[in-house]
Amino acid sequence: MTAQLLDGKATAAAIRRELAERVAKLTADSGRPPGLGTVLVGDDPGSHAYVAGKHRDCAQIGVASLRRELPADATQQQVEDVIDELNADPACTGYIVQLPLPRPLDANAVLERMDPAKDADGLHPANLGRLVLGVEGPLPCTPRGIVELLRRYEVPLAGARVCVVGRGITVGRPIGLLLTRRSENATVTLCHTGTKGLAWHVREANIVVAAAGSPGLITKDMLRPGAAVLDVGITRTEHGLLGDVHPEAAQVAGWHAPMPGGVGPMTRAMLLANVVEAAERNANTA
Ligand SMILES: Nc1nc(=O)c2c([nH]1)NC[C@@H]1CN(c3ccc(C(=O)N[C@@H](CCC(=O)O)C(=O)O)cc3)C=[N+]21
């Protein structure tokens, strides 16, 4: 058996086509396109590649790009000045601060300084709080992309056992909150590097979200045959990019979101969706 491909690349392209129509309408109605800002600090090649991808996506659907770049030795004050500037700029509908920030910058203080209404990543404490409360607001892009991918491929979620591996702020922590909403109704176990008996937890799961950043962590012997496995890990090595799911694991899986081509493109599509939705909210209150 080989797994059915959860094709994030094709799904993200379809979502971008849907969004492009909404962008055209927003632009015609307001006389200016929605704008996505990115704040990139330092020279991490991965971060530069991701941010470049986000701006390519924007260009494709007619969203304007506002790029802000700072050197690796930027001060906390310099970063926060850029935040204040984007908060005040009417051309900026929403923006992201590319994480991680170089040491010793305080990412939490930067996130708190953002205008929550312009938080395209859903990572401002007020928006994470809304997620906990079940109140509408921008959702974190990767968890939202994963739910959207599972929905579009009709992977059963209600009553499913989901094992999330990784407790990071962008994926592992928030995804359980989405998947355990009544509308999704899954049961989520959050595993991490301190989990004892990881293989047992993974083997219980109908859906495995591998977001630990540990190459090849999820092996084929750990998976329940027929399970859906989503590879969220990206580790840059001299042999190229490695995911958290061992290549052989797809042989026993029922569904497989590979890296590349799975969750990454969906993350980018959901960032665009958050910006378009913010622009639509602004149009309705203007
Ligand atoms: N504030 C913030 N928000 C983020 O959403 C955020 C972040 N910081 N920091 C880093 C991670 C990583 N991330 C990716 C997004 C898309 C791909 C992606 O499109 N990957 C493609 C290509 C992979 C490649 O060639 O690099 C794929 O998987 O097919 C990857 C990684 C967003 N992140």
The ligand as a Gaussian input file, in Angstrom:
#p B3LYP/6-31G(d) Opt

LIG

1 1
 N        6.372000      34.259000      12.352000
 C        6.590000      33.134000      11.678000
 N        5.576000      32.577000      10.994000
 C        5.774000      31.424000      10.293000
 O        4.832000      30.906000       9.652000
 C        7.078000      30.839000      10.281000
 C        8.079000      31.475000      11.013000
 N        7.813000      32.604000      11.704000
 N        9.317000      30.961000      11.056000
 C        9.686000      29.786000      10.308000
 C        8.517000      28.893000      10.008000
 C        8.742000      27.986000       8.828000
 N        7.678000      28.308000       7.895000
 C        7.546000      27.755000       6.622000
 C        6.591000      28.169000       5.743000
 C        6.509000      27.637000       4.466000
 C        7.391000      26.670000       4.050000
 C        7.291000      26.137000       2.683000
 O        6.627000      26.685000       1.841000
 N        7.970000      25.042000       2.373000
 C        7.938000      24.461000       1.039000
 C        9.305000      24.555000       0.411000
 C       10.460000      24.139000       1.303000
 C       11.751000      24.823000       0.875000
 O       12.179000      24.557000      -0.258000
 O       12.310000      25.594000       1.670000
 C        7.446000      23.047000       1.106000
 O        7.411000      22.477000       2.217000
 O        7.050000      22.515000       0.078000
 C        8.338000      26.232000       4.930000
 C        8.405000      26.755000       6.215000
 C        6.935000      29.321000       8.396000
 N        7.360000      29.686000       9.610000

